[in-house]
Structures are given as structure tokens and as C-alpha cells.
């Protein structure tokens, strides 16, 4: 069996006496959509930050494409091929949509584009995937929340990642924007990008993900296929309540 594309072993993050992530093992296979769920405060976003280099683990290691990336900077991890979006979007509000995405093109995976024309072409390709090409000249502040979420994804795609980490990309969206974003995630996967997503929308997780990992109080309590995980008594008790069978 081939090695996983992305692997964390014994990942732990302490903040003083608080253990936010506690000895978590996680493996992501090439080409899959892996869901990461759990109640608020379970350590999901912290785990993302450890993988993306935004934070460094107190203990444990991260390997990507067969190479150790533990302790590398967020920029180095992005260049290596892992991009992350954030739950709270923070575009450069006064800059145009395309200029926002061009920053991702210059920031990300090497070889970097030579000059603005190539970076703009990369940005426009990402905007087309995210159905924002017609808003390229629009200031980012003029987009709806759904549009800004798709802009965040486009900026990540412009780095040309092998793995895309999506942190609650559906949060705050209305049903129409939710369906639109789910279609986008599927399209990105079909283009060959491996996806890991933190998500509270369980119907989306059930419909999108091939596997699910559940964190509770910083620990992994279960992982497996959606049907098995979402009906596991430990998950129902810790997180889902009676809605697990909805």
C-alpha cells in the first residue's frame, strides 16, 4: 500500500496547561476528500495550523510527499504544495479580486510566475474555476460572503497546491451559496487536488468525504467512512446528538 500523501504522527500542541491537540495521528491519501469534524474547541483548526506551518507542534511530526516538513514556516509549506483557507476571510478589501489572487500566485508553489502577465493568467484560471472571472476587476469588499469565500479558495488555488486545507468553508452561507461551494469543492477534487476540510455541515461531510476523522478535546476518537463514523455511539454522544441519524 502506498504511503499517504500527507501524514501527521503524534501531533501535540500545548498552550501552557491547555492541550489543544493531543497525540493525533492523521493520514491523507492522494486524491481523497477527508473530513475533519468535532465540537467547537476540539482542536480542528489548531491541527490545520500545525500541518500548514502557521504553528509548530509541541511534539510529533508532519510528512508531506515523503518529506519531513515539521517546523517549517507557513510560506515554505505553501511552496511545498499545501495551501490553507481560513474560516474568517480576510481579503485585501480595496484591491481588485484578480489582484488578491495574483498575490497567491506569487506567494505559492515554485516555479513562480515570471512577471505580472503570467501571474494574472494563473489568477484568472483560478477565478474561472471559482466562478469569479467576471468579477476580476471588482474590489474584494464588494463581494458577498459567498463570493469572498470563493475568493479565498481561488487565492489558495493560485498557489497550485497538491493538498488544499479548507477550514469551515461553508460557515455562514445560505443554501444557494452552500450548494455552489459544494460543487466547487467537487470540481477542485476532480482537477486532481487532495482536500482536507474542517466542517460542521454534516450533510455536506456525508456527501463529499470518503473518510472522516473526529476530534474531541484534542484527541482523535474515531475515523472511517461517513456512514460508520456518523452512527458511531462515541460520535453521537460527544458531538452529534440525535441529529446523527437525520
Phi, psi and omega in degrees: 000131183294153176295150177295152177294319181228133183215132171246135180235124176059031185294126182224138174224120178250140170240093187063237180274355180269128175257102184281324176228129192234097173053051183271130169257133178214138179227134182240123180275148179301130174088358182266166166249112181257129177264140177238112184234169180156163180294166176304137180082010183283344180106010185295308181293326176296319177299317176303316182294326177294319179292319186278355180084004177292324172234156175255140183290149171290325177208162178098179186216158176232133174235140179225126180053038176083003182240144177287130176237010180302131176083356178284156182290161178301321179296314180297321179294320178296315178299324179294334176129019177240121178243149182229139170257163186242146181302316177262111185288142180224069177289163169283099197298323183273349177276157178291162178302313183293324179294324175302316184284329176300327177300318176299320180297318180288330186282330199266214192309131176281154000287139180286155179296143178268102177091167184293325184298316180290320178297321179294320179297317177298317179296317181294326176297316178295321179294324178296317178301321184269010177058042179234008184300326181285352178252017188304321184272356183284139172299141183302328181297340183277351180283151170292171176302317178299319178295321179291327175294318178291328174297318177300319178293318180299319180297321177292318181297329180294343175280355180059059183282152166275327178235131178244122178261116183251115183259100178051054183292342180265354186299129175083000183273148174282169185303322180295313179292326177299311180298321180297319181287324176298319176298322179296315180300318178298318181296321179295317177299318181294337177279358174105005180271132175280139187232136168238129184229129168275128185205142174260345179282099189289331176294322177295315180300316181298320184279336187260320197268140174278331177219158178227138172246134182246126174252140173221124180051042175084354182250147171280124182255336181194153170211156179159196180288157185305315182298317180293314185291315187286352174248004178292133184300327179294322179288315178302315182293318188277333194218315195269332185065204183290344181290351182301332184259010181288000000 
